């Protein structure tokens, strides 16, 4: 029996009126063989219709399952994408934080290095100025001592010269007299 035959039998059953059913029952009692055949055909048609309906249900269930699988797949892909974006965002945030920390550490190190450099320069200048002042003092002391000794030597020499001249004049003056 084909689908169209089954549908025709079902439609015929639905279209029957109570009078037709009564007539059919009387006809079936008169024709037991024919009634048995009709009943078998009706059962076969009902079984076929149940089979077709079951097949449709199976197809609907398959399509629903396929749609659910597609939805689950899309959901999983979307979730994976979101997770990936979250991980990338966290990695970016961590990278930016590490970079900022490294930059801050570098700037602090540079500041400390400049400070140490400036302190070393100040100490070097201070040492230079102290050494220059000490050298200047030593030089000034040496010059002052040398000038003092020269003045003393010149005074002594003048005194000796004056005495020598005075002695020479005294002798010359005595000799002339």
C-alpha positions in Angstrom: 0.0 0.0 0.0 1.4 3.4 -1.0 1.3 6.6 0.9 -1.5 7.9 -1.3 -3.6 4.8 -0.8 -3.1 5.1 3.0 -4.1 8.7 2.9 -7.1 7.9 0.8 -8.3 5.2 3.3 -7.8 7.6 6.2 -9.7 10.4 4.4 -12.4 7.9 3.6 -12.7 6.9 7.2 -12.9 10.5 8.3 -15.5 11.4 5.7 -17.8 8.5 6.6 -21.1 9.4 8.4 -22.7 7.3 11.0 -25.2 6.0 8.4 -22.4 4.9 6.2 -20.7 3.2 9.1 -24.0 1.3 9.9 -24.4 0.3 6.3 -20.8 -0.7 6.2 -21.3 -2.9 9.3 -24.3 -4.6 7.8 -22.4 -5.1 4.6 -19.5 -6.5 6.6 -21.7 -9.0 8.4 -23.1 -10.1 5.0 -19.7 -10.4 3.6 -17.5 -11.9 6.3 -14.6 -12.5 3.9 -14.8 -9.1 2.4 -15.1 -7.5 5.9 -12.0 -9.4 7.1 -10.1 -8.1 4.1 -11.3 -4.5 4.7 -10.4 -4.8 8.3 -6.9 -6.1 7.4 -6.5 -3.3 4.9 -7.6 -0.7 7.4 -5.2 -2.1 9.9 -2.5 -2.1 7.3 -3.4 1.4 6.3 -3.4 2.5 10.0 -0.1 0.7 10.5 1.3 2.4 7.4 0.1 5.8 8.5 1.6 5.1 12.0 4.8 4.1 10.2 4.8 7.3 8.1 4.0 9.4 11.1 6.8 7.7 13.0 9.1 8.4 10.1 8.1 12.1 10.2 8.6 12.2 13.9 12.0 10.6 13.5 12.8 13.1 10.8 11.6 16.0 13.0 13.6 14.6 15.9 16.6 14.3 13.7 16.2 17.9 12.5 15.7 19.1 16.1 18.7 17.2 17.1 20.7 18.6 14.2 19.5 22.2 15.1 20.4 21.6 18.7 23.8 20.3 17.7 24.3 23.3 15.4 23.2 25.6 18.2 25.5 23.9 20.7 28.3 24.1 18.2 27.7 27.8 17.6 27.5 28.3 21.3 30.7 26.5 21.9 32.5 28.4 19.1 31.2 31.7 20.5 32.2 30.7 24.0 35.7 29.7 22.8 35.9 33.0 21.0 34.9 34.9 24.1 37.3 32.9 26.2 40.1 33.6 23.7 39.3 37.3 23.7 39.3 37.3 27.5 42.6 35.5 27.6 44.0 37.9 25.1 42.7 40.9 27.0 44.2 39.5 30.3 47.5 38.9 28.5 47.4 42.4 27.1 46.6 43.9 30.5 49.4 41.8 32.1 51.8 42.9 29.3 50.9 46.6 29.8 51.3 46.2 33.5 54.6 44.5 33.2 55.8 47.1 30.7 54.7 50.0 33.0 56.4 48.3 35.9 59.6 47.8 33.9 59.5 51.4 32.7 59.0 52.6 36.2 61.9 50.5 37.5 64.1 51.7 34.6 63.2 55.4 35.4 63.9 54.8 39.1 67.3 53.2 38.2 68.1 56.0 35.8 67.2 58.6 38.5 69.3 56.8 41.1 72.2 56.5 38.5 71.9 60.2 37.7 71.8 61.0 41.4 74.9 58.8 42.1 76.6 60.4 39.1 75.7 63.9 40.3 77.0 63.0 43.8 80.2 61.6 42.3 80.7 64.8 40.2 80.0 66.9 43.3 82.5 64.8 45.3 85.1 65.0 42.5 84.6 68.8 42.3 84.8 69.1 46.1 88.0 67.0 46.1 89.4 69.1 43.2 88.5 72.3 44.9 90.0 71.1 48.2 93.2 69.9 46.4 93.3 73.2 44.5 92.8 75.2 47.6 95.5 73.1 49.4 97.8 73.5 46.5 97.1 77.3 46.3 97.7 77.6 50.1 100.9 75.6 49.8 101.9 77.7 46.8 101.0 81.0 48.6 102.8 79.8 51.8 105.9 78.8 49.7 105.8 82.2 47.8 105.3 84.1 51.1 108.2 82.1 52.7 110.3 82.7 49.7 109.5 86.4 49.6 110.1 86.6 53.4 113.4 84.9 53.0 114.3 87.1 50.0 113.3 90.2 52.0 115.4 88.9 54.9 118.3 88.2 52.6 118.0 91.6 50.9 117.9 93.3 54.3 120.8 91.4 55.5 122.6 92.1 52.2 121.8 95.8 52.4 122.9 95.9 56.0 126.1 94.2 55.1 126.5 96.4 52.0 125.8 99.5 54.1 128.3 98.3 56.7 130.8 97.5 54.0 130.3 100.9 52.4 130.5 102.6 55.8 133.7 100.7 56.6 135.1 101.5 53.2 134.3 105.2 53.6 135.6 105.2 57.1 138.9 103.6 55.9 139.0 105.9 52.9 138.3 108.9 55.0 140.9 107.9 57.6 143.4 107.2 54.9 142.9 110.6 53.5 143.4 112.4 56.7 
